[in-house]
Each structure stands twice: as C-alpha cells, then as structure tokens.
Amino acid sequence: MKIIAEAGVNHNGNLNKAVEMVKAASEARAQYVKFQFYYPDILCVNRNNFDAYKLLDKVKMHPHWIPILAEECKRAGIEFLCTAFCPYSVEMIAPYVNMFKIASPEVADLNFIKEVAKYGKPLILSTGKVGDRELDKIFDNITNEIILLYCVSKYPSTESDYNLDEMERLRRRYGVKVGLSSHCKDIKVSLEAAKLGASFIEQHFMLERGCPDEPVSLFPWELKKLTEETRWKT
C-alpha cells in the first residue's frame, strides 16, 4: 500500500515552503508527495468559479518550480506527483512524473482524460464528482493503467460521510487497483480503508495553520502516524 502526501497548495505560493513539504513528507515515510499545477484563468473558467481566482492565483505553483521540486524529491527519496487540470499543465509536468493524478471534476471530462492518456502513463483518478457512467466511458476509451481513488467531495468530510464498501465495488466492476482520497481532518477513515485493502491512500497535510486546505489537512506528525499505522493494518 502506498501513501500519497497531498501538499496541494498548502505551500501558500512559497517555493521554499514547498521544498520543506517535500522533506516533511519524506520524513513521514510517505511514498509520494503531490502538488497541484494549474493556470488560474483556465481552471476558474473550466470550473465556472471566478470567486476563487484571487486565492488560486495567490497560492499557485509556478512552472519553474516543477523541475526544482522533482529534483528535491529525488534527493529526499520520495516520488514526485502533481495534479494536472488542463492540457497545458499536463504538458508541463509530463517529463517529471511517472503517473498522473486527476481531480474528480476533471475526471468527468472525457476529452481531457484522452489528452492525458496520450502520454502513456498510469492515471490516478478520484471519483468524488463522477459515477459509473463517466467511468465506463473512460474504461471504454483508454488503455492506460488506471487506479481509482474513492473520495467524498465534501471539505471537510467526516467518517459518517464515507461508505468504504465502494472501494470493493469499484475494484470488482473495473478490475483495477483502488484506494481512498480522504478529505477528513483525522486518519480514522484512512486506517479503515487500509484494513479493507486500499492500494493507495491520499491525504492532505500542512506544515502550519493558515494554509488554504487547513480544514482537511494533517500535521506532519499525524501523517507519520498514518504511514506507521498502515504498515501493520495491511
């Protein structure tokens, strides 16, 4: 089982803090650290959310960060991951990742998934905003390795929001590796998912309070507890 430490935009637009997050994820013994690379004008238009533009622009990851963070990951012994939100962001991160992570709103866009699939790399897809209808179309149209992460698109979410039986249903329906992308403030659901055979668990983390995803983020010591606990629960 693999742990994806979701740094996201919790670096607050600061490269030095992003580098610190790489080191913190490595010290917590996560296998992956994941960032988000987007162009605010494209993302906000695609998601029809202009109110978010100012925040997203303030905390965005700049293109020149990508090779820097990828190199920092190599030094720290952790794999670099980055969520892509449009074909331009995919093109930028493609040379530096071994697989692509796609957020659930973009999973609903089959044309976008086809563009990502052209790179021939595995795809990690979150399911929070899609159902079988959208997923069936993806599996009918691409041949890349796919990993599905069951998630609940509620920020923050609680233990009662999750039905972890959905992981097994997805595994049986599509015959692929499945896991959990948690938006909880604690690790209870993630530990339960590990016991049920999750191949991947993704959870946000932060170095300090005052970051965009604070309501759904662990501190590094909690992330380390997650990696330690899941070793004997799987």
PyRosetta script that sets phi, psi and omega in degrees:
from pyrosetta import init, pose_from_sequence

init()
pose = pose_from_sequence("MKIIAEAGVNHNGNLNKAVEMVKAASEARAQYVKFQFYYPDILCVNRNNFDAYKLLDKVKMHPHWIPILAEECKRAGIEFLCTAFCPYSVEMIAPYVNMFKIASPEVADLNFIKEVAKYGKPLILSTGKVGDRELDKIFDNITNEIILLYCVSKYPSTESDYNLDEMERLRRRYGVKVGLSSHCKDIKVSLEAAKLGASFIEQHFMLERGCPDEPVSLFPWELKKLTEETRWKT")
pose.set_psi(1, 141.8)
pose.set_omega(1, -176.6)
pose.set_phi(2, -115.4)
pose.set_psi(2, 141.9)
pose.set_omega(2, 176.0)
pose.set_phi(3, -105.6)
pose.set_psi(3, 126.6)
pose.set_omega(3, 174.1)
pose.set_phi(4, -102.9)
pose.set_psi(4, 111.7)
pose.set_omega(4, 177.3)
pose.set_phi(5, -85.7)
pose.set_psi(5, 109.8)
pose.set_omega(5, -175.1)
pose.set_phi(6, -85.2)
pose.set_psi(6, 99.2)
pose.set_omega(6, 174.6)
pose.set_phi(7, -74.6)
pose.set_psi(7, -36.1)
pose.set_omega(7, 177.3)
pose.set_phi(8, 57.0)
pose.set_psi(8, -124.5)
pose.set_omega(8, 177.6)
pose.set_phi(9, -112.4)
pose.set_psi(9, 19.9)
pose.set_omega(9, -178.7)
pose.set_phi(10, -73.1)
pose.set_psi(10, 1.4)
pose.set_omega(10, 172.1)
pose.set_phi(11, -79.7)
pose.set_psi(11, -8.3)
pose.set_omega(11, 177.9)
pose.set_phi(12, 59.3)
pose.set_psi(12, 30.1)
pose.set_omega(12, 178.2)
pose.set_phi(13, 77.4)
pose.set_psi(13, 19.1)
pose.set_omega(13, -176.5)
pose.set_phi(14, -115.4)
pose.set_psi(14, 115.7)
pose.set_omega(14, -177.2)
pose.set_phi(15, -62.0)
pose.set_psi(15, -41.9)
pose.set_omega(15, -179.8)
pose.set_phi(16, -60.4)
pose.set_psi(16, -38.0)
pose.set_omega(16, 178.4)
pose.set_phi(17, -70.0)
pose.set_psi(17, -35.8)
pose.set_omega(17, 176.7)
pose.set_phi(18, -61.8)
pose.set_psi(18, -40.9)
pose.set_omega(18, 177.2)
pose.set_phi(19, -63.9)
pose.set_psi(19, -40.3)
pose.set_omega(19, 176.9)
pose.set_phi(20, -60.8)
pose.set_psi(20, -35.9)
pose.set_omega(20, -179.4)
pose.set_phi(21, -68.8)
pose.set_psi(21, -36.2)
pose.set_omega(21, 174.5)
pose.set_phi(22, -58.0)
pose.set_psi(22, -48.5)
pose.set_omega(22, -178.3)
pose.set_phi(23, -64.7)
pose.set_psi(23, -40.2)
pose.set_omega(23, -179.3)
pose.set_phi(24, -65.5)
pose.set_psi(24, -41.0)
pose.set_omega(24, 178.8)
pose.set_phi(25, -65.0)
pose.set_psi(25, -39.9)
pose.set_omega(25, 177.9)
pose.set_phi(26, -64.8)
pose.set_psi(26, -44.4)
pose.set_omega(26, 179.6)
pose.set_phi(27, -64.7)
pose.set_psi(27, -28.6)
pose.set_omega(27, 176.4)
pose.set_phi(28, -79.5)
pose.set_psi(28, -5.5)
pose.set_omega(28, 176.6)
pose.set_phi(29, 70.2)
pose.set_psi(29, 31.0)
pose.set_omega(29, 168.2)
pose.set_phi(30, -73.2)
pose.set_psi(30, 153.9)
pose.set_omega(30, 179.4)
pose.set_phi(31, -86.0)
pose.set_psi(31, -26.0)
pose.set_omega(31, -178.3)
pose.set_phi(32, -134.7)
pose.set_psi(32, 147.7)
pose.set_omega(32, 166.3)
pose.set_phi(33, -122.8)
pose.set_psi(33, 131.0)
pose.set_omega(33, -171.4)
pose.set_phi(34, -121.1)
pose.set_psi(34, 132.5)
pose.set_omega(34, 175.8)
pose.set_phi(35, -111.7)
pose.set_psi(35, -179.4)
pose.set_omega(35, 177.7)
pose.set_phi(36, -128.2)
pose.set_psi(36, 123.5)
pose.set_omega(36, 178.1)
pose.set_phi(37, -116.5)
pose.set_psi(37, 121.8)
pose.set_omega(37, -176.5)
pose.set_phi(38, -147.8)
pose.set_psi(38, 162.1)
pose.set_omega(38, 170.4)
pose.set_phi(39, -105.9)
pose.set_psi(39, 114.3)
pose.set_omega(39, -171.8)
pose.set_phi(40, -54.0)
pose.set_psi(40, -40.9)
pose.set_omega(40, -178.0)
pose.set_phi(41, -65.0)
pose.set_psi(41, -38.2)
pose.set_omega(41, 178.7)
pose.set_phi(42, -72.2)
pose.set_psi(42, -46.4)
pose.set_omega(42, -177.3)
pose.set_phi(43, -61.3)
pose.set_psi(43, -43.6)
pose.set_omega(43, -177.3)
pose.set_phi(44, -70.0)
pose.set_psi(44, -33.8)
pose.set_omega(44, 175.4)
pose.set_phi(45, -68.5)
pose.set_psi(45, -46.5)
pose.set_omega(45, -178.2)
pose.set_phi(46, -61.5)
pose.set_psi(46, -36.3)
pose.set_omega(46, -178.1)
pose.set_phi(47, -97.6)
pose.set_psi(47, 2.8)
pose.set_omega(47, 178.1)
pose.set_phi(48, 53.0)
pose.set_psi(48, 49.3)
pose.set_omega(48, -177.0)
pose.set_phi(49, -136.2)
pose.set_psi(49, 76.6)
pose.set_omega(49, -177.6)
pose.set_phi(50, -72.0)
pose.set_psi(50, -24.2)
pose.set_omega(50, -179.9)
pose.set_phi(51, -64.5)
pose.set_psi(51, -25.5)
pose.set_omega(51, -178.1)
pose.set_phi(52, -83.5)
pose.set_psi(52, -7.8)
pose.set_omega(52, -171.2)
pose.set_phi(53, -58.1)
pose.set_psi(53, -48.3)
pose.set_omega(53, -175.8)
pose.set_phi(54, -59.9)
pose.set_psi(54, -43.5)
pose.set_omega(54, 179.3)
pose.set_phi(55, -66.7)
pose.set_psi(55, -47.6)
pose.set_omega(55, -177.4)
pose.set_phi(56, -62.9)
pose.set_psi(56, -36.4)
pose.set_omega(56, 178.6)
pose.set_phi(57, -68.5)
pose.set_psi(57, -36.0)
pose.set_omega(57, -178.1)
pose.set_phi(58, -68.3)
pose.set_psi(58, -37.0)
pose.set_omega(58, -173.6)
pose.set_phi(59, -106.0)
pose.set_psi(59, 15.0)
pose.set_omega(59, -175.8)
pose.set_phi(60, -67.8)
pose.set_psi(60, 156.8)
pose.set_omega(60, 173.6)
pose.set_phi(61, -91.7)
pose.set_psi(61, 129.6)
pose.set_omega(61, -177.6)
pose.set_phi(62, -86.4)
pose.set_psi(62, 149.5)
pose.set_omega(62, -176.6)
pose.set_phi(63, -53.8)
pose.set_psi(63, -38.4)
pose.set_omega(63, -176.6)
pose.set_phi(64, -70.4)
pose.set_psi(64, -11.5)
pose.set_omega(64, 175.5)
pose.set_phi(65, -69.3)
pose.set_psi(65, -30.6)
pose.set_omega(65, -167.6)
pose.set_phi(66, -56.5)
pose.set_psi(66, -55.9)
pose.set_omega(66, 178.9)
pose.set_phi(67, -65.1)
pose.set_psi(67, -30.8)
pose.set_omega(67, 178.5)
pose.set_phi(68, -64.6)
pose.set_psi(68, -48.7)
pose.set_omega(68, -179.1)
pose.set_phi(69, -68.2)
pose.set_psi(69, -36.4)
pose.set_omega(69, 177.2)
pose.set_phi(70, -61.5)
pose.set_psi(70, -40.9)
pose.set_omega(70, 178.6)
pose.set_phi(71, -68.8)
pose.set_psi(71, -39.3)
pose.set_omega(71, 177.3)
pose.set_phi(72, -61.7)
pose.set_psi(72, -36.8)
pose.set_omega(72, 178.1)
pose.set_phi(73, -64.6)
pose.set_psi(73, -41.3)
pose.set_omega(73, 177.4)
pose.set_phi(74, -59.6)
pose.set_psi(74, -44.8)
pose.set_omega(74, -179.9)
pose.set_phi(75, -63.5)
pose.set_psi(75, -35.8)
pose.set_omega(75, -176.3)
pose.set_phi(76, -86.3)
pose.set_psi(76, -8.2)
pose.set_omega(76, 179.4)
pose.set_phi(77, 73.9)
pose.set_psi(77, 36.1)
pose.set_omega(77, 178.9)
pose.set_phi(78, -134.5)
pose.set_psi(78, 148.2)
pose.set_omega(78, -175.9)
pose.set_phi(79, -84.6)
pose.set_psi(79, 136.9)
pose.set_omega(79, 179.6)
pose.set_phi(80, -83.7)
pose.set_psi(80, 127.6)
pose.set_omega(80, 173.6)
pose.set_phi(81, -127.9)
pose.set_psi(81, 154.6)
pose.set_omega(81, -179.6)
pose.set_phi(82, -154.2)
pose.set_psi(82, 129.0)
pose.set_omega(82, 176.4)
pose.set_phi(83, -75.8)
pose.set_psi(83, 134.2)
pose.set_omega(83, 177.4)
pose.set_phi(84, -109.1)
pose.set_psi(84, 144.4)
pose.set_omega(84, -174.8)
pose.set_phi(85, -120.7)
pose.set_psi(85, -8.2)
pose.set_omega(85, 179.3)
pose.set_phi(86, -157.9)
pose.set_psi(86, 165.1)
pose.set_omega(86, -179.0)
pose.set_phi(87, -56.4)
pose.set_psi(87, -32.3)
pose.set_omega(87, -179.2)
pose.set_phi(88, -69.3)
pose.set_psi(88, -40.1)
pose.set_omega(88, 178.4)
pose.set_phi(89, -70.5)
pose.set_psi(89, -33.9)
pose.set_omega(89, 176.0)
pose.set_phi(90, -61.1)
pose.set_psi(90, -46.0)
pose.set_omega(90, -179.1)
pose.set_phi(91, -60.0)
pose.set_psi(91, -37.8)
pose.set_omega(91, -177.8)
pose.set_phi(92, -69.7)
pose.set_psi(92, -40.8)
pose.set_omega(92, -174.6)
pose.set_phi(93, -90.6)
pose.set_psi(93, -15.1)
pose.set_omega(93, -174.0)
pose.set_phi(94, -51.4)
pose.set_psi(94, -41.9)
pose.set_omega(94, -178.2)
pose.set_phi(95, -68.8)
pose.set_psi(95, -11.4)
pose.set_omega(95, -170.0)
pose.set_phi(96, -114.4)
pose.set_psi(96, -3.1)
pose.set_omega(96, -178.5)
pose.set_phi(97, -122.6)
pose.set_psi(97, 151.6)
pose.set_omega(97, 176.4)
pose.set_phi(98, -94.3)
pose.set_psi(98, -12.8)
pose.set_omega(98, 176.2)
pose.set_phi(99, -154.5)
pose.set_psi(99, 163.3)
pose.set_omega(99, 179.5)
pose.set_phi(100, -110.6)
pose.set_psi(100, 139.8)
pose.set_omega(100, 171.1)
pose.set_phi(101, -107.3)
pose.set_psi(101, 130.5)
pose.set_omega(101, -179.8)
pose.set_phi(102, -119.7)
pose.set_psi(102, 128.6)
pose.set_omega(102, 178.0)
pose.set_phi(103, -72.6)
pose.set_psi(103, 155.3)
pose.set_omega(103, -170.9)
pose.set_phi(104, -61.1)
pose.set_psi(104, -35.1)
pose.set_omega(104, 177.5)
pose.set_phi(105, -61.1)
pose.set_psi(105, -35.3)
pose.set_omega(105, 179.5)
pose.set_phi(106, -79.7)
pose.set_psi(106, -22.0)
pose.set_omega(106, 176.7)
pose.set_phi(107, -62.0)
pose.set_psi(107, -28.4)
pose.set_omega(107, 179.7)
pose.set_phi(108, -71.2)
pose.set_psi(108, -11.1)
pose.set_omega(108, -178.1)
pose.set_phi(109, -98.8)
pose.set_psi(109, 94.8)
pose.set_omega(109, -175.7)
pose.set_phi(110, -60.9)
pose.set_psi(110, -38.0)
pose.set_omega(110, 179.5)
pose.set_phi(111, -62.2)
pose.set_psi(111, -39.1)
pose.set_omega(111, 177.2)
pose.set_phi(112, -65.4)
pose.set_psi(112, -44.2)
pose.set_omega(112, 179.3)
pose.set_phi(113, -60.1)
pose.set_psi(113, -38.8)
pose.set_omega(113, 177.6)
pose.set_phi(114, -62.9)
pose.set_psi(114, -39.0)
pose.set_omega(114, 178.8)
pose.set_phi(115, -63.9)
pose.set_psi(115, -43.5)
pose.set_omega(115, 179.4)
pose.set_phi(116, -65.0)
pose.set_psi(116, -39.4)
pose.set_omega(116, -176.8)
pose.set_phi(117, -63.5)
pose.set_psi(117, -23.2)
pose.set_omega(117, -178.4)
pose.set_phi(118, -60.9)
pose.set_psi(118, -21.3)
pose.set_omega(118, -179.6)
pose.set_phi(119, -79.8)
pose.set_psi(119, -7.9)
pose.set_omega(119, 174.5)
pose.set_phi(120, 73.8)
pose.set_psi(120, 13.9)
pose.set_omega(120, -177.3)
pose.set_phi(121, -101.6)
pose.set_psi(121, 156.8)
pose.set_omega(121, 177.0)
pose.set_phi(122, -59.8)
pose.set_psi(122, 152.2)
pose.set_omega(122, -179.5)
pose.set_phi(123, -119.5)
pose.set_psi(123, 130.9)
pose.set_omega(123, 171.3)
pose.set_phi(124, -104.3)
pose.set_psi(124, 117.6)
pose.set_omega(124, -174.0)
pose.set_phi(125, -116.3)
pose.set_psi(125, 127.6)
pose.set_omega(125, 172.8)
pose.set_phi(126, -85.8)
pose.set_psi(126, 146.5)
pose.set_omega(126, -170.4)
pose.set_phi(127, -108.1)
pose.set_psi(127, 5.6)
pose.set_omega(127, -171.4)
pose.set_phi(128, -58.0)
pose.set_psi(128, -31.5)
pose.set_omega(128, -176.6)
pose.set_phi(129, -109.9)
pose.set_psi(129, 8.3)
pose.set_omega(129, -177.6)
pose.set_phi(130, -131.1)
pose.set_psi(130, 162.0)
pose.set_omega(130, 176.5)
pose.set_phi(131, -124.6)
pose.set_psi(131, -166.6)
pose.set_omega(131, -177.5)
pose.set_phi(132, -60.8)
pose.set_psi(132, -34.2)
pose.set_omega(132, -177.8)
pose.set_phi(133, -59.3)
pose.set_psi(133, -48.1)
pose.set_omega(133, -179.7)
pose.set_phi(134, -69.7)
pose.set_psi(134, -40.4)
pose.set_omega(134, -179.4)
pose.set_phi(135, -67.3)
pose.set_psi(135, -39.1)
pose.set_omega(135, 177.8)
pose.set_phi(136, -57.0)
pose.set_psi(136, -41.6)
pose.set_omega(136, -179.5)
pose.set_phi(137, -64.4)
pose.set_psi(137, -38.0)
pose.set_omega(137, 178.6)
pose.set_phi(138, -64.4)
pose.set_psi(138, -48.2)
pose.set_omega(138, -178.8)
pose.set_phi(139, -67.3)
pose.set_psi(139, -25.0)
pose.set_omega(139, 177.1)
pose.set_phi(140, -78.3)
pose.set_psi(140, -17.5)
pose.set_omega(140, -170.9)
pose.set_phi(141, -115.5)
pose.set_psi(141, -15.6)
pose.set_omega(141, -179.7)
pose.set_phi(142, -131.3)
pose.set_psi(142, 157.2)
pose.set_omega(142, -177.0)
pose.set_phi(143, -115.7)
pose.set_psi(143, 1.5)
pose.set_omega(143, 177.9)
pose.set_phi(144, -60.4)
pose.set_psi(144, 154.6)
pose.set_omega(144, 169.9)
pose.set_phi(145, -62.8)
pose.set_psi(145, 135.2)
pose.set_omega(145, -178.9)
pose.set_phi(146, -124.9)
pose.set_psi(146, 136.3)
pose.set_omega(146, 172.6)
pose.set_phi(147, -119.0)
pose.set_psi(147, 128.0)
pose.set_omega(147, -178.3)
pose.set_phi(148, -103.5)
pose.set_psi(148, 130.1)
pose.set_omega(148, 175.3)
pose.set_phi(149, -110.0)
pose.set_psi(149, 111.7)
pose.set_omega(149, 174.5)
pose.set_phi(150, -66.1)
pose.set_psi(150, 130.8)
pose.set_omega(150, 177.4)
pose.set_phi(151, -148.0)
pose.set_psi(151, 165.3)
pose.set_omega(151, 177.0)
pose.set_phi(152, -118.2)
pose.set_psi(152, 120.7)
pose.set_omega(152, -176.7)
pose.set_phi(153, -83.5)
pose.set_psi(153, 65.8)
pose.set_omega(153, 177.0)
pose.set_phi(154, -137.6)
pose.set_psi(154, 127.6)
pose.set_omega(154, -171.4)
pose.set_phi(155, -124.9)
pose.set_psi(155, 110.1)
pose.set_omega(155, -7.5)
pose.set_phi(156, -81.3)
pose.set_psi(156, 164.0)
pose.set_omega(156, 174.7)
pose.set_phi(157, -111.1)
pose.set_psi(157, 166.5)
pose.set_omega(157, -179.7)
pose.set_phi(158, -122.5)
pose.set_psi(158, 170.1)
pose.set_omega(158, -177.5)
pose.set_phi(159, -54.7)
pose.set_psi(159, -38.3)
pose.set_omega(159, -176.7)
pose.set_phi(160, -70.0)
pose.set_psi(160, -14.3)
pose.set_omega(160, 179.2)
pose.set_phi(161, -77.8)
pose.set_psi(161, -13.2)
pose.set_omega(161, -172.0)
pose.set_phi(162, -104.1)
pose.set_psi(162, 141.8)
pose.set_omega(162, 170.2)
pose.set_phi(163, -121.4)
pose.set_psi(163, 92.6)
pose.set_omega(163, -172.9)
pose.set_phi(164, -69.7)
pose.set_psi(164, -9.6)
pose.set_omega(164, 172.1)
pose.set_phi(165, -62.0)
pose.set_psi(165, -20.7)
pose.set_omega(165, 179.7)
pose.set_phi(166, -62.7)
pose.set_psi(166, -29.2)
pose.set_omega(166, 177.9)
pose.set_phi(167, -62.1)
pose.set_psi(167, -46.9)
pose.set_omega(167, 179.9)
pose.set_phi(168, -66.6)
pose.set_psi(168, -36.5)
pose.set_omega(168, 177.8)
pose.set_phi(169, -62.9)
pose.set_psi(169, -43.5)
pose.set_omega(169, 178.5)
pose.set_phi(170, -65.1)
pose.set_psi(170, -39.1)
pose.set_omega(170, 179.6)
pose.set_phi(171, -62.1)
pose.set_psi(171, -44.4)
pose.set_omega(171, -178.7)
pose.set_phi(172, -70.8)
pose.set_psi(172, -39.4)
pose.set_omega(172, -176.5)
pose.set_phi(173, -68.8)
pose.set_psi(173, -40.1)
pose.set_omega(173, -172.3)
pose.set_phi(174, -110.8)
pose.set_psi(174, -10.7)
pose.set_omega(174, 176.5)
pose.set_phi(175, 65.5)
pose.set_psi(175, 35.8)
pose.set_omega(175, -177.4)
pose.set_phi(176, -126.7)
pose.set_psi(176, 170.6)
pose.set_omega(176, 172.7)
pose.set_phi(177, -67.3)
pose.set_psi(177, 141.4)
pose.set_omega(177, 178.8)
pose.set_phi(178, -130.8)
pose.set_psi(178, 161.1)
pose.set_omega(178, 178.6)
pose.set_phi(179, -159.5)
pose.set_psi(179, -160.0)
pose.set_omega(179, -176.0)
pose.set_phi(180, -130.6)
pose.set_psi(180, 136.5)
pose.set_omega(180, 167.1)
pose.set_phi(181, -112.1)
pose.set_psi(181, 108.8)
pose.set_omega(181, -172.8)
pose.set_phi(182, -94.1)
pose.set_psi(182, 139.2)
pose.set_omega(182, 172.7)
pose.set_phi(183, -116.5)
pose.set_psi(183, 30.9)
pose.set_omega(183, 177.8)
pose.set_phi(184, -92.3)
pose.set_psi(184, 160.9)
pose.set_omega(184, 179.3)
pose.set_phi(185, -86.4)
pose.set_psi(185, -9.6)
pose.set_omega(185, 179.2)
pose.set_phi(186, -129.5)
pose.set_psi(186, -173.6)
pose.set_omega(186, -173.8)
pose.set_phi(187, -109.4)
pose.set_psi(187, 10.1)
pose.set_omega(187, -175.5)
pose.set_phi(188, -59.6)
pose.set_psi(188, -49.6)
pose.set_omega(188, -178.3)
pose.set_phi(189, -65.2)
pose.set_psi(189, -38.3)
pose.set_omega(189, 179.5)
pose.set_phi(190, -63.5)
pose.set_psi(190, -40.7)
pose.set_omega(190, 178.9)
pose.set_phi(191, -66.3)
pose.set_psi(191, -37.9)
pose.set_omega(191, 177.6)
pose.set_phi(192, -66.7)
pose.set_psi(192, -40.1)
pose.set_omega(192, 177.6)
pose.set_phi(193, -62.8)
pose.set_psi(193, -37.3)
pose.set_omega(193, 177.5)
pose.set_phi(194, -62.1)
pose.set_psi(194, -42.9)
pose.set_omega(194, 179.0)
pose.set_phi(195, -63.4)
pose.set_psi(195, -28.7)
pose.set_omega(195, -178.5)
pose.set_phi(196, -88.9)
pose.set_psi(196, 6.3)
pose.set_omega(196, 172.5)
pose.set_phi(197, 95.8)
pose.set_psi(197, 22.3)
pose.set_omega(197, 177.3)
pose.set_phi(198, -59.1)
pose.set_psi(198, 135.4)
pose.set_omega(198, 176.5)
pose.set_phi(199, -83.1)
pose.set_psi(199, -30.6)
pose.set_omega(199, 179.2)
pose.set_phi(200, -136.6)
pose.set_psi(200, 142.9)
pose.set_omega(200, 169.9)
pose.set_phi(201, -129.4)
pose.set_psi(201, 126.4)
pose.set_omega(201, 179.5)
pose.set_phi(202, -113.3)
pose.set_psi(202, 130.9)
pose.set_omega(202, 178.0)
pose.set_phi(203, -148.1)
pose.set_psi(203, 138.5)
pose.set_omega(203, 179.6)
pose.set_phi(204, -67.7)
pose.set_psi(204, 149.7)
pose.set_omega(204, 171.6)
pose.set_phi(205, -142.7)
pose.set_psi(205, 165.7)
pose.set_omega(205, -177.8)
pose.set_phi(206, -145.5)
pose.set_psi(206, 156.9)
pose.set_omega(206, 175.8)
pose.set_phi(207, -86.5)
pose.set_psi(207, -30.6)
pose.set_omega(207, -176.6)
pose.set_phi(208, -159.0)
pose.set_psi(208, 166.2)
pose.set_omega(208, 178.6)
pose.set_phi(209, -69.9)
pose.set_psi(209, 164.2)
pose.set_omega(209, 177.1)
pose.set_phi(210, 91.9)
pose.set_psi(210, 19.9)
pose.set_omega(210, 178.2)
pose.set_phi(211, -109.3)
pose.set_psi(211, 161.9)
pose.set_omega(211, -172.1)
pose.set_phi(212, -57.6)
pose.set_psi(212, -38.9)
pose.set_omega(212, -175.9)
pose.set_phi(213, -102.3)
pose.set_psi(213, 25.8)
pose.set_omega(213, 179.9)
pose.set_phi(214, -51.4)
pose.set_psi(214, -41.6)
pose.set_omega(214, -176.6)
pose.set_phi(215, -62.0)
pose.set_psi(215, -17.3)
pose.set_omega(215, -178.1)
pose.set_phi(216, -121.6)
pose.set_psi(216, 17.6)
pose.set_omega(216, -170.6)
pose.set_phi(217, -113.9)
pose.set_psi(217, 143.6)
pose.set_omega(217, 174.0)
pose.set_phi(218, -88.4)
pose.set_psi(218, 157.6)
pose.set_omega(218, 166.0)
pose.set_phi(219, -82.8)
pose.set_psi(219, 161.2)
pose.set_omega(219, -179.2)
pose.set_phi(220, -54.7)
pose.set_psi(220, -37.5)
pose.set_omega(220, -179.7)
pose.set_phi(221, -66.8)
pose.set_psi(221, -31.1)
pose.set_omega(221, 176.6)
pose.set_phi(222, -73.6)
pose.set_psi(222, -37.2)
pose.set_omega(222, 175.7)
pose.set_phi(223, -61.9)
pose.set_psi(223, -42.6)
pose.set_omega(223, 178.1)
pose.set_phi(224, -62.9)
pose.set_psi(224, -39.4)
pose.set_omega(224, 177.4)
pose.set_phi(225, -62.1)
pose.set_psi(225, -38.9)
pose.set_omega(225, 178.0)
pose.set_phi(226, -61.2)
pose.set_psi(226, -47.7)
pose.set_omega(226, -179.0)
pose.set_phi(227, -64.8)
pose.set_psi(227, -37.5)
pose.set_omega(227, 179.8)
pose.set_phi(228, -70.1)
pose.set_psi(228, -44.5)
pose.set_omega(228, -177.6)
pose.set_phi(229, -66.1)
pose.set_psi(229, -38.7)
pose.set_omega(229, -176.5)
pose.set_phi(230, -71.4)
pose.set_psi(230, -18.6)
pose.set_omega(230, 179.5)
pose.set_phi(231, -64.7)
pose.set_psi(231, -35.8)
pose.set_omega(231, -179.0)
pose.set_phi(232, -101.2)
pose.set_psi(232, -5.2)
pose.set_omega(232, 177.1)
pose.set_phi(233, -91.0)
pose.set_psi(233, -9.4)
pose.set_omega(233, -179.1)
pose.set_phi(234, -106.4)
pose.dump_pdb("model.pdb")
